[in-house]
């Protein structure tokens, strides 16, 4: 008849085999998870790179549009200034005494405002 001490080593060997199998399964699962994480990281890197490129292209387009709009506004303001300057010159030519009186009045008001 077998004793308890004779059976104990057998149990240890069977338990050790199961533990090794579980460890191998866990190692395989960890390796698979690492591979999955690496693949996800690469995919996210590609997607973010594409999005950065799209954002850069959109920003460049917007900058060009804003520059064009700014130039149009500058040209419009320059045109309005030129028109006002022509009107002022025409008025001075047509009514020189009125222009001199207006300039003197503006100078007098400016002098009063700056006096202490």
GROMACS elastic network, one bead per residue, 0.5 to 0.9 nm:
[ bonds ]
;  ai    aj funct       b0    kb
    2     5     6  0.82099   500
    2     6     6  0.62294   500
    2     7     6  0.72721   500
    3     6     6  0.52968   500
    3     7     6  0.66948   500
    3     8     6  0.89577   500
    4     7     6  0.52492   500
    4     8     6  0.62503   500
    5     8     6  0.52415   500
    5     9     6  0.72938   500
    6     9     6  0.64920   500
    6    10     6  0.75865   500
    7    10     6  0.53843   500
    7    11     6  0.65188   500
    7    12     6  0.89389   500
    8    11     6  0.51797   500
    8    12     6  0.63311   500
    8    13     6  0.87947   500
    9    12     6  0.50552   500
    9    13     6  0.62864   500
    9    14     6  0.87434   500
   10    13     6  0.51726   500
   10    14     6  0.63023   500
   10    15     6  0.85627   500
   11    14     6  0.51163   500
   11    15     6  0.59561   500
   11    16     6  0.83145   500
   12    15     6  0.50365   500
   12    16     6  0.58329   500
   12    17     6  0.84577   500
   13    16     6  0.50099   500
   13    17     6  0.61430   500
   13    18     6  0.86789   500
   14    17     6  0.51283   500
   14    18     6  0.63382   500
   14    19     6  0.86617   500
   15    18     6  0.51186   500
   15    19     6  0.61345   500
   15    20     6  0.85988   500
   16    20     6  0.60995   500
   16    21     6  0.85488   500
   17    20     6  0.50972   500
   17    21     6  0.61564   500
   17    22     6  0.86150   500
   18    21     6  0.50401   500
   18    22     6  0.61539   500
   18    23     6  0.85408   500
   19    22     6  0.50805   500
   19    23     6  0.60672   500
   19    24     6  0.85430   500
   20    24     6  0.60989   500
   20    25     6  0.85440   500
   21    24     6  0.50905   500
   21    25     6  0.61591   500
   21    26     6  0.85700   500
   22    26     6  0.60450   500
   22    27     6  0.84475   500
   23    26     6  0.50083   500
   23    27     6  0.59932   500
   23    28     6  0.84690   500
   24    28     6  0.60654   500
   24    29     6  0.85230   500
   25    28     6  0.50380   500
   25    29     6  0.61258   500
   25    30     6  0.85489   500
   26    30     6  0.60149   500
   26    31     6  0.84447   500
   27    30     6  0.50332   500
   27    31     6  0.60489   500
   27    32     6  0.85173   500
   28    31     6  0.50457   500
   28    32     6  0.61357   500
   28    33     6  0.85912   500
   29    33     6  0.60992   500
   29    34     6  0.85523   500
   30    34     6  0.61187   500
   30    35     6  0.85779   500
   31    34     6  0.50744   500
   31    35     6  0.62323   500
   31    36     6  0.86233   500
   32    35     6  0.50459   500
   32    36     6  0.61191   500
   32    37     6  0.85806   500
   33    37     6  0.60435   500
   33    38     6  0.84744   500
   34    37     6  0.50905   500
   34    38     6  0.61120   500
   34    39     6  0.85945   500
   35    38     6  0.50793   500
   35    39     6  0.61970   500
   35    40     6  0.86247   500
   36    39     6  0.50685   500
   36    40     6  0.61136   500
   36    41     6  0.85180   500
   37    40     6  0.50342   500
   37    41     6  0.60215   500
   37    42     6  0.85615   500
   38    41     6  0.50662   500
   38    42     6  0.61998   500
   38    43     6  0.86217   500
   39    42     6  0.51431   500
   39    43     6  0.61712   500
   39    44     6  0.86077   500
   40    43     6  0.50610   500
   40    44     6  0.60904   500
   40    45     6  0.84868   500
   41    44     6  0.51247   500
   41    45     6  0.60742   500
   41    46     6  0.86656   500
   42    45     6  0.50126   500
   42    46     6  0.62777   500
   42    47     6  0.86604   500
   43    46     6  0.51609   500
   43    47     6  0.61754   500
   43    48     6  0.85616   500
   44    47     6  0.50066   500
   44    48     6  0.59457   500
   44    49     6  0.83474   500
   45    48     6  0.52048   500
   45    49     6  0.60388   500
   45    50     6  0.86001   500
   46    49     6  0.50478   500
   46    50     6  0.62113   500
   46    51     6  0.86366   500
   47    50     6  0.50898   500
   47    51     6  0.61462   500
   47    52     6  0.85491   500
   48    52     6  0.59934   500
   48    53     6  0.84875   500
   49    52     6  0.50937   500
   49    53     6  0.62276   500
   49    54     6  0.86586   500
   50    53     6  0.50683   500
   50    54     6  0.62027   500
   50    55     6  0.85922   500
   51    55     6  0.60039   500
   51    56     6  0.84200   500
   52    55     6  0.50440   500
   52    56     6  0.59967   500
   52    57     6  0.85279   500
   53    56     6  0.50660   500
   53    57     6  0.61441   500
   53    58     6  0.85647   500
   54    57     6  0.51315   500
   54    58     6  0.61309   500
   54    59     6  0.85340   500
   55    58     6  0.50506   500
   55    59     6  0.60069   500
   55    60     6  0.84917   500
   56    59     6  0.50549   500
   56    60     6  0.60540   500
   56    61     6  0.85171   500
   57    60     6  0.51131   500
   57    61     6  0.61556   500
   57    62     6  0.86188   500
   58    61     6  0.50797   500
   58    62     6  0.61531   500
   58    63     6  0.86034   500
   59    62     6  0.50393   500
   59    63     6  0.60818   500
   59    64     6  0.86049   500
   60    63     6  0.50919   500
   60    64     6  0.62378   500
   60    65     6  0.85870   500
   61    64     6  0.52069   500
   61    65     6  0.61803   500
   61    66     6  0.86338   500
   62    66     6  0.60374   500
   62    67     6  0.84621   500
   63    66     6  0.50750   500
   63    67     6  0.60269   500
   63    68     6  0.85073   500
   64    67     6  0.50531   500
   64    68     6  0.61173   500
   64    69     6  0.85515   500
   65    68     6  0.51210   500
   65    69     6  0.61216   500
   65    70     6  0.85065   500
   66    70     6  0.59149   500
   66    71     6  0.84544   500
   67    70     6  0.50149   500
   67    71     6  0.61143   500
   67    72     6  0.85780   500
   68    71     6  0.51277   500
   68    72     6  0.62218   500
   68    73     6  0.86880   500
   69    72     6  0.50283   500
   69    73     6  0.62045   500
   69    74     6  0.85758   500
   70    73     6  0.50785   500
   70    74     6  0.60930   500
   70    75     6  0.85682   500
   71    75     6  0.60819   500
   71    76     6  0.85038   500
   72    75     6  0.51095   500
   72    76     6  0.61237   500
   72    77     6  0.86137   500
   73    76     6  0.50034   500
   73    77     6  0.61048   500
   73    78     6  0.84943   500
   74    77     6  0.51102   500
   74    78     6  0.60610   500
   74    79     6  0.85262   500
   75    78     6  0.50210   500
   75    79     6  0.61064   500
   75    80     6  0.86522   500
   76    79     6  0.50395   500
   76    80     6  0.62480   500
   76    81     6  0.86151   500
   77    80     6  0.50594   500
   77    81     6  0.60981   500
   77    82     6  0.85406   500
   78    81     6  0.50439   500
   78    82     6  0.60879   500
   78    83     6  0.85466   500
   79    82     6  0.50937   500
   79    83     6  0.61510   500
   79    84     6  0.86310   500
   80    83     6  0.50405   500
   80    84     6  0.61459   500
   80    85     6  0.85305   500
   81    84     6  0.50762   500
   81    85     6  0.60546   500
   81    86     6  0.85920   500
   82    85     6  0.50160   500
   82    86     6  0.61801   500
   82    87     6  0.86222   500
   83    86     6  0.51282   500
   83    87     6  0.62085   500
   83    88     6  0.86204   500
   84    87     6  0.50573   500
   84    88     6  0.61178   500
   84    89     6  0.86232   500
   85    88     6  0.50851   500
   85    89     6  0.61884   500
   85    90     6  0.85533   500
   86    89     6  0.51162   500
   86    90     6  0.60492   500
   86    91     6  0.85146   500
   87    90     6  0.50350   500
   87    91     6  0.60692   500
   87    92     6  0.85659   500
   88    91     6  0.50616   500
   88    92     6  0.61389   500
   88    93     6  0.86131   500
   89    92     6  0.50523   500
   89    93     6  0.61624   500
   89    94     6  0.85678   500
   90    93     6  0.50937   500
   90    94     6  0.60909   500
   90    95     6  0.84999   500
   91    94     6  0.50521   500
   91    95     6  0.58543   500
   91    96     6  0.76156   500
   91    98     6  0.88740   500
   91    99     6  0.76432   500
   92    95     6  0.52265   500
   92    97     6  0.81125   500
   92    98     6  0.77036   500
   92    99     6  0.55727   500
   92   100     6  0.83821   500
   93    96     6  0.57250   500
   93    99     6  0.88470   500
   95    98     6  0.54473   500
   95    99     6  0.64021   500
   95   100     6  0.89015   500
   96    99     6  0.50911   500
   96   100     6  0.62438   500
   96   101     6  0.86268   500
   97   100     6  0.51403   500
   97   101     6  0.61184   500
   97   102     6  0.85282   500
   98   101     6  0.50795   500
   98   102     6  0.60481   500
   98   103     6  0.85582   500
   99   102     6  0.50753   500
   99   103     6  0.61199   500
   99   104     6  0.85625   500
  100   103     6  0.50941   500
  100   104     6  0.61241   500
  100   105     6  0.85627   500
  101   104     6  0.50675   500
  101   105     6  0.61026   500
  101   106     6  0.86303   500
  102   105     6  0.50104   500
  102   106     6  0.61723   500
  102   107     6  0.85534   500
  103   106     6  0.51544   500
  103   107     6  0.61493   500
  103   108     6  0.86168   500
  104   107     6  0.50191   500
  104   108     6  0.61004   500
  104   109     6  0.86602   500
  105   108     6  0.50642   500
  105   109     6  0.62075   500
  105   110     6  0.85205   500
  106   109     6  0.51959   500
  106   110     6  0.60957   500
  106   111     6  0.85735   500
  107   110     6  0.50617   500
  107   111     6  0.61182   500
  107   112     6  0.86841   500
  108   111     6  0.50473   500
  108   112     6  0.62934   500
  108   113     6  0.87395   500
  109   112     6  0.50920   500
  109   113     6  0.62354   500
  109   114     6  0.87222   500
  110   113     6  0.51432   500
  110   114     6  0.62424   500
  110   115     6  0.86431   500
  111   114     6  0.53152   500
  111   115     6  0.61183   500
  112   115     6  0.53205   500
  112   116     6  0.85201   500
  113   116     6  0.81227   500
